[in-house]
Amino acid sequence: MTLGIIGATGTLGRQIVREALNEGYQVKCLVRNIRKASFLKEWGAELVYADLSIPETIPQALYGTTAIIDASTSRPSDEYSSKIVDLQGKNILIKAAKIAKIKRYVFFSFIKQDLYSNIPLIQQKIEIEKQLKNSGLNYTIFHIAGFFQGLINQYAIPVLENRSIWVTKESAPLAYLDTQDIARFTIRSLSLVSAEKANFSLAGPKTWTSQDIIKLCEKLGGKKAKVTPISIQVLKSIRIITKLFQWTWNISDRLAFTEILTSKQIFSADMQKTYKQFNIQPEEINSLEKYLQEYFAKILKRIQQVNSNNVKKESSF
Ligand SMILES: NC(=O)c1ccc[n+]([C@@H]2O[C@H](COP(=O)([O-])OP(=O)(O)OC[C@H]3O[C@@H](n4cnc5c(N)ncnc54)[C@H](OP(=O)(O)O)[C@@H]3O)[C@@H](O)[C@H]2O)c1
């Protein structure tokens, strides 16, 4: 089976590429910047040019591909709106997959998304799911709570660098997951008949609010965080302003998510049935404590080494 992975340079996509290669799949990465994706070639994947904002690049990129894993999404820094990539581009990808007789199509969205269908990116995800279900393709859809990896820039680095962390008073508990674990579920789904034309919610072992994560980072980093409270009203106003200019539409869409995170919902799921179905043991799933502990230990060791090298240099003068 040759896998076509789009979004392969992304946080989740790269872990899926690694897992697929480890499991012996032929992997074709559909990328819009070959140079940026060169590390995937070094890992053993093939690179094919495809850009979801340029429809004509898509059909030819699927040549020789048996399954598609779509881990792509528009970047907040892109100059066009998310509609171009997350709606129009994916609509073309589904049509091209149908013509190419793709055997499995894997797609990712957000847990409990139906409750937030007023948010543009979620609206687009819901629409694409509908198109997939009506396409006749063999799809597998994962609804995910959030990634551990996103917490490094949001909390861990600001704690280490003494930078402000902006948080709202209200913070919904979210069961974050390691993208390496999501990649395992993804690749395993390809060999499961029961994952054909099926949806799965994926959640980590424990829920975390912003305040819980900050406390954990403070403990592991040995530093007090500089927390700056921000009201949801201010966030809403920033969103209205960014919505006014086309070049900040993507930022506005991202800010809409902060409204979800201040809701009264708990973003988690009972995973027992899914673990069994995928033959994955709960103990194999990484915990946020362990993930952040490893991150802080690595960084603090590096800082210590740099400091001791500087002391050595100074004393040799
Ligand atoms: N992050 C979360 O917490 C979370 C939670 C639930 C679900 N999800 C979903 O999980 C999936 C992966 O998210 P992620 O955070 O790993 O994404 P990410 O790190 O932002 O990566 C996005 C990927 O999409 C690619 N891409 C963007 N525009 C493209 C275009 N026009 N043509 C082709 N490729 C394009 C990017 O390529 P470049 O490197 O060239 O920019 C990159 O590889 C997405 O569907 C996302 O909605 C994410």
The ligand as a Gaussian input file, in Angstrom:
#p B3LYP/6-31G(d) Opt

LIG

0 1
 N       -3.320000      21.288000      16.463000
 C       -4.315000      20.733000      17.165000
 O       -4.346000      20.791000      18.420000
 C       -5.422000      19.982000      16.438000
 C       -6.525000      19.492000      17.161000
 C       -7.491000      18.749000      16.484000
 C       -7.386000      18.538000      15.113000
 N       -6.328000      19.058000      14.431000
 C       -6.242000      18.793000      12.982000
 O       -5.114000      17.916000      12.774000
 C       -4.551000      18.153000      11.474000
 C       -3.065000      18.458000      11.613000
 O       -2.896000      19.670000      12.353000
 P       -1.434000      20.245000      12.699000
 O       -1.567000      21.112000      13.903000
 O       -0.440000      19.131000      12.683000
 O       -1.182000      21.189000      11.439000
 P        0.099000      22.126000      11.170000
 O        1.227000      21.770000      12.064000
 O       -0.378000      23.551000      11.165000
 O        0.525000      21.724000       9.678000
 C       -0.281000      22.062000       8.587000
 C        0.210000      21.265000       7.392000
 O       -0.632000      21.579000       6.270000
 C        0.204000      21.951000       5.178000
 N       -0.468000      22.910000       4.296000
 C       -0.953000      24.124000       4.613000
 N       -1.454000      24.724000       3.514000
 C       -1.263000      23.864000       2.486000
 C       -1.537000      23.926000       1.088000
 N       -2.066000      25.016000       0.528000
 N       -1.228000      22.843000       0.321000
 C       -0.647000      21.741000       0.880000
 N       -0.336000      21.632000       2.180000
 C       -0.636000      22.689000       2.981000
 C        1.409000      22.608000       5.838000
 O        2.472000      22.677000       4.915000
 P        3.667000      23.784000       5.084000
 O        4.647000      23.170000       6.067000
 O        4.198000      23.941000       3.724000
 O        3.045000      25.044000       5.648000
 C        1.648000      21.623000       6.986000
 O        2.293000      20.466000       6.521000
 C       -5.373000      19.309000      10.885000
 O       -6.418000      18.789000      10.107000
 C       -5.942000      19.998000      12.115000
 O       -7.109000      20.733000      11.827000
 C       -5.349000      19.769000      15.060000

